[in-house]
C-alpha cells in the first residue's frame, strides 16, 4: 500500500475530469526530475501517469487518486500508484492483452505502462475498484563488463 499521508516526499494528485490529466503529467515529470531521474526516465513515468490518469476519468464515475513517492533500497526509484473505487476490471488478463480496449482506443495503455516501468502490479475487484502500482528505478544499471568497456 502507499506510504502514509505524513511522508514528505509523497505527492498526491486527484483526477476527477479530463482537464486534470495534463496537470498530473506535468507534476509526474517534475517530481521525477526533482528526485534525480534522467529525462528519459521522467518521460516514461509521465507517460504512465498519463495512461493511469486517463483511465481514472474515463472508467470511473468519481475519478481517483494518483500518488508518487520515492522508494529506497540499495537504489532509488519512483513509485506511482493509481487508486479508485470505480467499477473495477472484470477480466484483468484480457485488459492486459495488447490491442484490447473497452473505450475504443488502441488497447496499448496498460500493457504499454507495464513495458515502460520496472515493476507493475494491477489489482481489481469488480464493483469495488482498481489499484495499479508501478515503479521506475532511477539511475543507470550497468553490468561490470559494460563499465569496463568490454562486451
C-alpha positions as YAML, in Angstrom:
chain: A
units: angstrom
residues:
- id: 1
  name: UNK
  ca: [0.00, 0.00, 0.00]
- id: 2
  name: UNK
  ca: [1.11, 3.61, -0.41]
- id: 3
  name: UNK
  ca: [3.04, 5.42, 2.28]
- id: 4
  name: UNK
  ca: [1.18, 7.27, 4.99]
- id: 5
  name: UNK
  ca: [-0.06, 10.80, 4.45]
- id: 6
  name: UNK
  ca: [2.83, 12.11, 6.54]
- id: 7
  name: UNK
  ca: [5.54, 11.06, 4.04]
- id: 8
  name: UNK
  ca: [7.00, 14.43, 2.95]
- id: 9
  name: UNK
  ca: [8.22, 13.05, -0.37]
- id: 10
  name: UNK
  ca: [4.80, 11.73, -1.38]
- id: 11
  name: UNK
  ca: [2.80, 13.70, -3.92]
- id: 12
  name: UNK
  ca: [-0.96, 13.12, -4.09]
- id: 13
  name: UNK
  ca: [-2.85, 14.06, -7.22]
- id: 14
  name: UNK
  ca: [-6.57, 13.77, -7.80]
- id: 15
  name: UNK
  ca: [-8.24, 13.09, -11.13]
- id: 16
  name: UNK
  ca: [-11.90, 13.94, -11.50]
- id: 17
  name: UNK
  ca: [-12.09, 15.12, -15.13]
- id: 18
  name: UNK
  ca: [-10.11, 15.15, -18.36]
- id: 19
  name: UNK
  ca: [-8.65, 18.59, -17.61]
- id: 20
  name: UNK
  ca: [-6.80, 17.10, -14.61]
- id: 21
  name: UNK
  ca: [-4.68, 14.81, -16.82]
- id: 22
  name: UNK
  ca: [-2.18, 17.40, -18.14]
- id: 23
  name: UNK
  ca: [-1.58, 18.62, -14.58]
- id: 24
  name: UNK
  ca: [-0.86, 15.05, -13.43]
- id: 25
  name: UNK
  ca: [1.56, 14.51, -16.33]
- id: 26
  name: UNK
  ca: [3.44, 17.76, -15.61]
- id: 27
  name: UNK
  ca: [3.61, 17.00, -11.89]
- id: 28
  name: UNK
  ca: [4.90, 13.48, -12.51]
- id: 29
  name: UNK
  ca: [7.64, 14.74, -14.83]
- id: 30
  name: UNK
  ca: [8.63, 17.47, -12.37]
- id: 31
  name: UNK
  ca: [8.64, 15.07, -9.41]
- id: 32
  name: UNK
  ca: [10.95, 12.70, -11.25]
- id: 33
  name: UNK
  ca: [13.32, 15.47, -12.29]
- id: 34
  name: UNK
  ca: [13.47, 16.77, -8.70]
- id: 35
  name: UNK
  ca: [14.49, 13.31, -7.50]
- id: 36
  name: UNK
  ca: [17.26, 12.57, -9.97]
- id: 37
  name: UNK
  ca: [15.51, 10.85, -12.85]
- id: 38
  name: UNK
  ca: [17.03, 11.19, -16.29]
- id: 39
  name: UNK
  ca: [14.88, 13.00, -18.89]
- id: 40
  name: UNK
  ca: [14.01, 9.61, -20.44]
- id: 41
  name: UNK
  ca: [13.01, 8.11, -17.07]
- id: 42
  name: UNK
  ca: [10.93, 11.19, -16.26]
- id: 43
  name: UNK
  ca: [9.19, 10.90, -19.63]
- id: 44
  name: UNK
  ca: [8.48, 7.21, -19.05]
- id: 45
  name: UNK
  ca: [6.90, 7.88, -15.64]
- id: 46
  name: UNK
  ca: [4.95, 10.84, -17.05]
- id: 47
  name: UNK
  ca: [3.64, 8.64, -19.88]
- id: 48
  name: UNK
  ca: [2.44, 6.02, -17.41]
- id: 49
  name: UNK
  ca: [0.91, 8.75, -15.22]
- id: 50
  name: UNK
  ca: [-0.96, 9.97, -18.31]
- id: 51
  name: UNK
  ca: [-2.33, 6.49, -19.01]
- id: 52
  name: UNK
  ca: [-3.41, 5.91, -15.44]
- id: 53
  name: UNK
  ca: [-4.93, 9.39, -15.07]
- id: 54
  name: UNK
  ca: [-6.87, 8.94, -18.32]
- id: 55
  name: UNK
  ca: [-8.18, 5.62, -17.05]
- id: 56
  name: UNK
  ca: [-9.36, 7.29, -13.84]
- id: 57
  name: UNK
  ca: [-11.55, 9.86, -15.53]
- id: 58
  name: UNK
  ca: [-12.72, 7.62, -18.40]
- id: 59
  name: UNK
  ca: [-13.60, 4.47, -16.48]
- id: 60
  name: UNK
  ca: [-14.79, 5.66, -13.07]
- id: 61
  name: UNK
  ca: [-17.70, 7.83, -12.02]
- id: 62
  name: UNK
  ca: [-15.82, 9.80, -9.36]
- id: 63
  name: UNK
  ca: [-12.26, 9.66, -10.65]
- id: 64
  name: UNK
  ca: [-9.50, 8.62, -8.34]
- id: 65
  name: UNK
  ca: [-6.09, 9.37, -6.94]
- id: 66
  name: UNK
  ca: [-2.52, 9.04, -8.14]
- id: 67
  name: UNK
  ca: [0.38, 9.05, -5.69]
- id: 68
  name: UNK
  ca: [4.04, 9.48, -6.45]
- id: 69
  name: UNK
  ca: [6.60, 8.58, -3.84]
- id: 70
  name: UNK
  ca: [10.24, 7.69, -3.55]
- id: 71
  name: UNK
  ca: [11.22, 4.15, -2.84]
- id: 72
  name: UNK
  ca: [14.64, 3.46, -1.43]
- id: 73
  name: UNK
  ca: [16.51, 0.21, -1.09]
- id: 74
  name: UNK
  ca: [20.01, -0.23, -2.48]
- id: 75
  name: UNK
  ca: [18.89, 2.34, -5.08]
- id: 76
  name: UNK
  ca: [16.18, 4.97, -5.51]
- id: 77
  name: UNK
  ca: [13.00, 4.60, -7.51]
- id: 78
  name: UNK
  ca: [9.80, 6.48, -8.19]
- id: 79
  name: UNK
  ca: [6.65, 4.57, -7.33]
- id: 80
  name: UNK
  ca: [3.37, 5.57, -8.95]
- id: 81
  name: UNK
  ca: [0.07, 4.36, -7.51]
- id: 82
  name: UNK
  ca: [-3.35, 4.75, -9.07]
- id: 83
  name: UNK
  ca: [-6.39, 4.06, -6.89]
- id: 84
  name: UNK
  ca: [-10.11, 4.27, -7.50]
- id: 85
  name: UNK
  ca: [-13.36, 2.88, -6.20]
- id: 86
  name: UNK
  ca: [-14.87, 2.55, -9.65]
- id: 87
  name: UNK
  ca: [-16.43, -0.42, -11.40]
- id: 88
  name: UNK
  ca: [-13.22, -2.44, -11.48]
- id: 89
  name: UNK
  ca: [-11.91, -4.58, -14.30]
- id: 90
  name: UNK
  ca: [-13.91, -7.74, -14.93]
- id: 91
  name: UNK
  ca: [-11.09, -9.59, -16.71]
- id: 92
  name: UNK
  ca: [-7.62, -8.32, -15.78]
- id: 93
  name: UNK
  ca: [-5.86, -10.86, -18.03]
- id: 94
  name: UNK
  ca: [-7.87, -9.65, -21.03]
- id: 95
  name: UNK
  ca: [-7.27, -5.98, -20.10]
- id: 96
  name: UNK
  ca: [-3.52, -6.65, -20.15]
- id: 97
  name: UNK
  ca: [-3.60, -8.03, -23.70]
- id: 98
  name: UNK
  ca: [-2.16, -5.74, -26.36]
- id: 99
  name: UNK
  ca: [-4.96, -4.42, -28.57]
- id: 100
  name: UNK
  ca: [-7.83, -4.94, -26.11]
- id: 101
  name: UNK
  ca: [-9.84, -1.80, -25.33]
- id: 102
  name: UNK
  ca: [-13.16, -1.11, -23.65]
- id: 103
  name: UNK
  ca: [-13.06, 2.59, -24.55]
- id: 104
  name: UNK
  ca: [-12.40, 2.37, -28.29]
- id: 105
  name: UNK
  ca: [-8.70, 3.18, -28.01]
- id: 106
  name: UNK
  ca: [-5.70, 1.33, -29.37]
- id: 107
  name: UNK
  ca: [-5.57, -1.05, -26.41]
- id: 108
  name: UNK
  ca: [-1.93, -0.45, -25.61]
- id: 109
  name: UNK
  ca: [-2.32, 1.63, -22.42]
- id: 110
  name: UNK
  ca: [-1.92, -0.84, -19.57]
- id: 111
  name: UNK
  ca: [0.38, -3.21, -21.48]
- id: 112
  name: UNK
  ca: [2.45, -0.20, -22.53]
- id: 113
  name: UNK
  ca: [2.62, 1.06, -18.95]
- id: 114
  name: UNK
  ca: [3.84, -2.36, -17.87]
- id: 115
  name: UNK
  ca: [6.59, -2.28, -20.52]
- id: 116
  name: UNK
  ca: [7.79, 1.22, -19.57]
- id: 117
  name: UNK
  ca: [8.17, 0.51, -15.86]
- id: 118
  name: UNK
  ca: [10.46, -1.84, -13.94]
- id: 119
  name: UNK
  ca: [7.65, -3.15, -11.75]
- id: 120
  name: UNK
  ca: [3.91, -3.29, -12.43]
- id: 121
  name: UNK
  ca: [1.06, -4.68, -10.33]
- id: 122
  name: UNK
  ca: [-2.65, -4.44, -11.04]
- id: 123
  name: UNK
  ca: [-5.37, -5.47, -8.61]
- id: 124
  name: UNK
  ca: [-9.02, -5.04, -9.41]
- id: 125
  name: UNK
  ca: [-12.27, -6.21, -7.88]
- id: 126
  name: UNK
  ca: [-15.41, -5.74, -9.98]
- id: 127
  name: UNK
  ca: [-17.72, -3.31, -8.24]
- id: 128
  name: UNK
  ca: [-15.03, -2.17, -5.78]
- id: 129
  name: UNK
  ca: [-12.25, -0.53, -7.81]
- id: 130
  name: UNK
  ca: [-8.76, -0.87, -9.15]
- id: 131
  name: UNK
  ca: [-5.25, -0.25, -7.87]
- id: 132
  name: UNK
  ca: [-2.21, -0.09, -10.09]
- id: 133
  name: UNK
  ca: [1.29, 0.15, -8.63]
- id: 134
  name: UNK
  ca: [4.26, 0.83, -10.85]
- id: 135
  name: UNK
  ca: [7.91, 1.50, -10.12]
- id: 136
  name: UNK
  ca: [10.73, 3.01, -12.15]
- id: 137
  name: UNK
  ca: [14.23, 2.58, -10.71]
- id: 138
  name: UNK
  ca: [16.35, 5.67, -11.25]
- id: 139
  name: UNK
  ca: [19.94, 5.78, -12.38]
- id: 140
  name: UNK
  ca: [21.74, 3.65, -14.86]
- id: 141
  name: UNK
  ca: [22.25, -0.03, -14.21]
- id: 142
  name: UNK
  ca: [25.44, -1.38, -15.76]
- id: 143
  name: UNK
  ca: [26.98, -4.79, -15.69]
- id: 144
  name: UNK
  ca: [30.66, -4.94, -14.73]
- id: 145
  name: UNK
  ca: [31.52, -5.69, -18.37]
- id: 146
  name: UNK
  ca: [29.78, -2.56, -19.65]
- id: 147
  name: UNK
  ca: [31.53, -0.40, -17.03]
- id: 148
  name: UNK
  ca: [34.95, -1.56, -18.18]
- id: 149
  name: UNK
  ca: [34.11, -1.24, -21.86]
- id: 150
  name: UNK
  ca: [34.24, -5.00, -22.52]
- id: 151
  name: UNK
  ca: [31.37, -6.77, -24.18]
...
